[in-house]
Amino acid sequence: MSARRQVLRDYLSVISGSAGRLVFSLAYFVILANALSISEFGLFATASAAGVVLSRILAFGFIAPLYRIATVKPHLIGAYTAGFLSMSAVSLPLLALASSAVYFLFFNADMPPAAFAMVVGAEALLWRPTEAVIIVNNGLKRFGRGAFLTIFGTAIRALAAAIFVLSATRDLWSWTLFYAAANALSLAVGILFFYPRQKLRLKPVLYWRRLADSIYVACAEVVFYLQSELDKLLVLALAGPYLAGIYAIIMRLVDLTAIPIRTFSVLLVQKMMRAPDILARLSLRFGIEAGVFIVSTLAMLALALLLHFLPEILGSNVAEAAPLVLLALLVPGFRNLMEYQAELLFARGQTLLRAVNLVLLAGVKAALLALILRDAPSADEIVRALNWVFAALYLASLLLTYYALRRPANRV
């Protein structure tokens, strides 16, 4: 009973962060989506998605060993923090090179390079280290601190968006400055008030033993977020900024449904790190998956009904996309299940298999999206076809993931 009460307390601590994040994420989204034009919002949302992908290059994935150490050997946090900082510095040239390539491939015709660089810098150099602070606190089971910093970061972005609305200049470049400042403040608060106080000690012998696993994680994370955000980049490249803006609004509403699912995943991943075979029973595996799908679909249905009866409730720009929300009803369930399955492999230390699976899924997604963007010129047809795209991706992920789970876990 004591263990169950502790699990419940941990879940409530994490879910409090998710609930707070949900409220402020919605406020941030509504303010910003209506402060910028639809085309500018599409460019920012797509650049931010690219920044999330590129941020996974930082430190070559060394955030994963840092999380594992915080979970199982917290006395080594100081040594692994020094490793994370040194790996971050070494990874900067590769991050700059990859960012330049992405800019010239997708953004060169529509977005100034300085604005793109500001967004990527805010995601990779400011918010990603803030995520590291949150992850370390979660590893230490300080879920309340992690939840507070999660809420704080989202609330600061919402406040920055509100101040931006009142500013004299409301263009894309000005907003990127507000966005970077908000992320910088979140990082400063995280480091000053929430990071464990341990002496930084460089221990290269420890890092070399974890480097291969870190690189696998980095590759898997890049590919995971690439296949997750690839749709935004392709819509921008093939359909232009306006349709990219409409699409970004739809997918942002889809993202909101994932927040409670990620809360559950945090606790499950930690449990599986200590007991990799807790999901050995097929009935438990598929029961969890059914729950994830049902919760995600009901959340999307609630949003669709709200926007059907009150289309202006989230602002005039969101109202333009409101009729399309119900057409994407099944997308959140399939998308959240793919994210959940990827976390299972990470929890069992099967990082190489995870990376291979995500590469395969990214290739399938790119091919299917290119096909529907070519053959379905209207927004209605594109959004409706997304249900079948994500259903196909989920089935592929299901086969790859549960085949991999038959192999022995790698204890790190």
C-alpha positions in Angstrom: 0.0 0.0 0.0 2.9 2.3 0.8 4.4 1.7 -2.7 1.1 2.3 -4.4 0.6 5.6 -2.4 4.0 6.7 -3.5 3.2 5.9 -7.2 0.0 7.9 -6.8 1.8 10.8 -5.3 4.4 10.7 -8.1 1.7 10.6 -10.7 -0.2 13.5 -9.2 3.0 15.6 -9.1 3.7 14.9 -12.7 0.1 15.3 -13.9 0.0 18.7 -12.1 2.8 19.8 -14.3 0.9 18.5 -17.4 -2.3 20.1 -16.4 -0.6 23.5 -15.8 1.3 23.1 -19.0 -1.9 22.3 -20.9 -3.6 25.5 -19.6 -0.7 27.8 -20.4 0.1 26.0 -23.7 -3.5 26.7 -24.8 -3.2 30.4 -23.7 0.2 30.7 -25.5 -1.2 29.1 -28.6 -4.3 31.3 -28.8 -2.5 34.5 -28.2 0.3 33.9 -30.7 -1.9 32.3 -33.4 -4.0 35.5 -33.4 -1.1 38.0 -32.9 0.8 36.9 -36.1 -0.7 36.5 -39.5 -1.5 32.9 -40.5 1.4 32.8 -42.8 3.8 34.2 -40.2 2.5 31.8 -37.6 3.0 29.0 -40.1 6.6 30.0 -40.6 7.3 30.3 -36.8 5.6 27.0 -36.0 7.6 25.3 -38.7 10.9 26.9 -37.7 10.2 26.0 -34.1 9.5 22.4 -35.2 12.8 22.4 -37.1 14.5 23.8 -34.0 13.1 20.9 -31.8 14.6 18.4 -34.3 17.9 20.2 -34.4 18.1 20.6 -30.6 18.5 16.8 -30.3 22.0 17.2 -31.8 23.1 19.2 -28.7 25.6 17.2 -26.6 25.2 14.2 -29.0 22.4 12.8 -26.9 24.3 12.9 -23.7 21.1 14.0 -21.9 20.1 10.3 -21.9 23.0 9.0 -19.7 22.5 12.1 -17.5 18.8 11.0 -17.0 19.8 7.4 -16.3 22.4 8.4 -13.8 19.9 10.7 -12.0 17.6 7.7 -11.8 20.0 5.0 -10.6 23.2 6.7 -9.4 22.5 10.3 -8.4 25.8 10.8 -6.7 27.4 11.0 -10.2 25.2 13.9 -11.4 28.0 16.4 -11.0 30.4 14.3 -13.2 27.7 13.7 -15.9 26.6 17.3 -15.9 30.2 18.3 -16.7 30.1 15.7 -19.5 26.8 17.1 -20.8 28.3 20.7 -20.9 31.5 19.6 -22.6 29.6 17.5 -25.2 27.3 20.4 -25.8 30.3 22.6 -26.7 31.8 20.0 -29.0 28.4 19.5 -30.8 27.9 23.2 -31.7 29.7 23.1 -35.1 27.6 20.2 -36.2 24.4 21.9 -34.9 25.3 25.1 -36.9 26.0 23.1 -40.1 22.7 21.1 -39.8 20.8 24.3 -39.1 22.2 26.0 -42.2 21.2 23.0 -44.3 17.7 23.0 -43.0 17.3 26.7 -43.6 18.4 26.5 -47.2 16.2 23.5 -47.9 13.0 24.8 -46.4 13.1 28.4 -45.3 15.3 30.3 -47.7 12.5 31.7 -49.8 10.1 32.8 -47.0 12.0 33.6 -43.7 15.0 35.9 -43.0 18.0 33.9 -41.8 18.4 35.9 -38.6 14.8 35.1 -37.6 15.4 31.4 -38.2 18.7 31.4 -36.3 17.0 33.1 -33.4 14.2 30.4 -33.2 16.7 27.5 -33.5 19.0 29.0 -30.9 16.1 29.5 -28.5 15.1 25.8 -28.9 18.5 24.2 -29.0 20.6 26.4 -26.7 18.0 27.6 -24.2 15.0 25.3 -24.0 16.9 22.0 -24.5 19.1 22.6 -21.5 16.0 23.6 -19.5 14.5 20.3 -20.5 17.7 18.7 -19.1 17.0 20.3 -15.7 13.4 19.0 -15.8 14.6 15.5 -16.8 17.2 15.4 -14.0 14.6 16.4 -11.4 12.3 13.7 -12.7 15.1 11.1 -12.5 15.6 12.1 -8.9 11.8 11.7 -8.4 11.5 15.4 -7.6 8.4 15.5 -9.8 7.0 18.6 -8.2 10.1 20.6 -9.1 10.0 19.3 -12.6 6.3 20.0 -12.9 6.8 23.6 -11.6 9.6 24.3 -14.1 7.5 22.8 -16.9 4.6 25.1 -16.0 6.9 28.1 -15.5 8.5 27.7 -18.9 5.1 27.5 -20.7 3.7 30.4 -18.6 6.6 32.6 -19.5 6.1 32.0 -23.2 2.4 32.8 -22.8 3.4 36.0 -20.9 5.9 36.9 -23.6 3.2 36.4 -26.3 0.8 38.7 -24.3 3.5 41.4 -24.0 4.2 41.0 -27.7 0.5 41.7 -28.6 0.8 45.0 -26.8 4.1 46.0 -28.5 4.4 48.6 -31.2 5.9 46.2 -33.7 4.2 42.9 -34.3 6.2 41.0 -37.0 7.9 37.7 -37.1 11.4 39.0 -36.3 10.2 40.9 -33.2 8.4 37.8 -31.9 11.6 35.7 -32.2 13.3 38.1 -29.8 10.5 37.8 -27.3 10.6 34.0 -27.7 14.3 33.8 -27.1 14.1 36.0 -24.0 11.3 33.8 -22.5 13.4 30.6 -23.0 16.5 32.3 -21.5 14.5 33.3 -18.4 13.3 29.7 -18.0 16.8 28.3 -18.3 18.1 30.8 -15.7 15.4 29.9 -13.2 16.0 26.2 -13.8 19.7 26.4 -13.2 19.6 28.8 -10.2 16.7 27.2 -8.3 16.1 23.6 -9.4 19.4 21.9 -10.5 21.1 19.7 -7.9 24.1 21.3 -6.3 27.0 19.0 -7.0 30.6 19.9 -7.9 31.3 19.6 -11.6 33.9 17.0 -12.3 35.2 16.0 -15.7 35.5 12.2 -15.9 36.2 11.3 -19.6 36.5 7.6 -18.7 32.9 7.5 -17.7 31.7 9.4 -20.9 33.4 7.1 -23.4 31.6 4.1 -22.0 28.3 5.9 -22.6 29.1 7.7 -25.8 27.8 5.0 -28.2 24.5 4.8 -26.3 24.3 8.6 -26.4 24.9 8.8 -30.1 22.2 6.2 -30.7 19.8 8.2 -28.6 20.7 11.4 -30.4 20.2 9.8 -33.8 16.9 8.2 -32.6 15.7 11.5 -31.1 16.6 13.5 -34.3 14.8 10.9 -36.4 11.8 10.7 -34.0 11.2 14.4 -34.0 12.0 14.6 -37.8 9.2 12.0 -38.5 7.0 13.8 -36.0 7.5 17.3 -37.5 8.3 16.4 -41.1 4.7 17.1 -42.1 5.0 20.8 -41.2 8.2 21.1 -43.2 6.7 19.3 -46.2 3.5 21.4 -46.1 5.6 24.6 -46.1 7.9 23.4 -48.9 5.0 22.1 -51.1 2.1 24.2 -50.2 3.4 27.6 -49.0 3.3 29.6 -45.7 -0.5 30.1 -45.6 -1.5 26.4 -45.7 1.5 25.7 -43.4 -0.1 28.1 -40.9 -3.5 26.4 -41.1 -1.8 23.0 -40.8 0.3 24.2 -37.8 -2.9 25.3 -36.0 -4.5 21.8 -36.5 -1.3 20.0 -35.4 -0.9 22.3 -32.4 -4.4 21.2 -31.2 -3.3 17.6 -31.8 -0.2 18.2 -29.7 -2.3 19.3 -26.7 -3.9 15.8 -26.6 -0.4 14.3 -26.0 0.3 16.2 -22.8 -1.5 13.8 -20.4 -0.1 10.7 -22.3 3.4 11.9 -21.7 2.8 12.2 -18.0 2.0 8.5 -17.9 5.0 7.7 -20.1 7.4 9.4 -17.6 6.5 7.1 -14.8 6.3 4.0 -17.0 9.8 4.6 -18.4 11.3 5.0 -15.0 9.6 1.7 -13.9 10.9 -0.1 -16.9 14.5 1.1 -16.3 14.4 -0.8 -13.1 12.2 -3.7 -14.2 12.4 -4.1 -18.0 9.9 -7.0 -18.2 6.9 -5.4 -16.5 5.0 -5.4 -19.8 5.6 -9.0 -20.6 1.8 -9.8 -20.7 0.2 -9.0 -24.0 -3.1 -8.2 -22.4 -1.4 -5.4 -20.4 0.4 -4.0 -23.4 -2.6 -3.8 -25.5 -4.8 -2.6 -22.6 -2.5 0.4 -22.2 -2.5 1.1 -25.9 -6.3 1.0 -26.0 -6.3 3.5 -23.2 -3.9 5.8 -24.9 -5.9 5.8 -28.1 -9.3 6.3 -26.4 -8.1 9.2 -24.2 -6.4 10.9 -27.2 -9.4 10.5 -29.4 -11.9 11.8 -26.8 -9.7 14.8 -26.2 -9.6 15.7 -29.9 -13.4 15.1 -30.1 -13.9 17.5 -27.2 -11.8 20.2 -29.0 -13.6 19.6 -32.3 -17.1 20.0 -30.7 -16.0 23.1 -28.8 -14.8 24.7 -32.0 -17.9 23.5 -33.9 -20.3 25.3 -31.6 -18.0 28.2 -30.7 -15.6 28.7 -33.6 -14.4 32.1 -32.5 -13.6 31.0 -29.0 -9.8 30.6 -29.8 -9.6 33.7 -32.0 -10.3 34.6 -35.6 -7.2 32.9 -37.1 -8.0 29.6 -35.3 -11.6 29.9 -36.5 -10.4 29.5 -40.1 -9.0 26.1 -39.2 -11.9 25.1 -36.9 -13.9 23.1 -39.5 -10.9 20.9 -40.2 -10.4 19.7 -36.6 -13.1 17.0 -36.6 -11.6 15.7 -39.9 -8.3 14.8 -38.0 -10.2 12.9 -35.2 -8.0 9.8 -35.3 -4.7 11.5 -35.8 -3.9 12.1 -32.1 -4.5 8.5 -31.0 -2.2 7.0 -33.7 0.4 9.7 -33.2 0.5 9.4 -29.4 0.8 5.7 -29.6 3.8 5.9 -31.9 5.5 8.2 -29.3 4.6 5.9 -26.5 6.0 2.9 -28.3 9.3 4.7 -29.0 9.6 5.4 -25.3 9.2 1.7 -24.5 12.4 0.9 -26.4 14.3 3.8 -24.7 13.2 2.5 -21.3 14.7 -0.9 -22.1 18.0 0.5 -23.4 17.3 -0.7 -27.0 18.4 2.6 -28.4 20.0 1.3 -31.6 16.8 -0.6 -32.5 14.8 2.5 -31.6 16.9 4.6 -34.0 16.5 2.0 -36.8 12.7 1.8 -36.3 12.4 5.6 -36.4 14.4 5.9 -39.6 12.1 3.4 -41.3 9.0 5.3 -40.0 10.4 8.6 -41.1 10.9 7.3 -44.6 7.4 5.8 -44.8 5.9 9.1 -43.5 7.8 11.2 -46.0 6.6 9.1 -48.9 3.0 9.1 -47.8 2.9 12.8 -47.0 4.5 13.7 -50.4 1.8 11.6 -52.0 -1.2 13.2 -50.4 0.3 16.7 -50.8 0.6 16.1 -54.5 -2.8 14.5 -55.0 -4.9 16.4 -52.5 -4.7 20.1 -53.1 -7.4 21.3 -50.7 -6.9 21.6 -46.9 -9.9 19.3 -46.3 -8.5 16.5 -48.3 -5.1 16.8 -46.8 -6.4 16.7 -43.2 -8.8 13.8 -44.0 -6.0 11.8 -45.5 -3.8 12.3 -42.5 -6.0 9.8 -40.6 -4.9 7.0 -43.0 -1.3 8.2 -43.0 -1.0 7.9 -39.2 -2.9 4.7 -39.1 -0.4 3.1 -41.5 2.5 4.6 -39.5 1.0 3.2 -36.3 0.7 -0.3 -37.7 4.3 -0.2 -38.9 5.5 1.1 -35.5 3.5 -1.6 -33.7 5.1 -4.4 -35.7 8.6 -3.0 -35.3 8.3 -2.2 -31.6 6.8 -5.4 -30.4 9.3 -7.4 -32.5 12.1 -5.5 -30.8 10.5 -6.1 -27.3 11.0 -9.8 -27.8 14.8 -9.3 -27.5 16.5 -9.0 -24.1 16.6 -5.5 -22.6 20.0 -3.7 -22.3 20.5 -2.7 -18.7 22.6 0.5 -18.5 
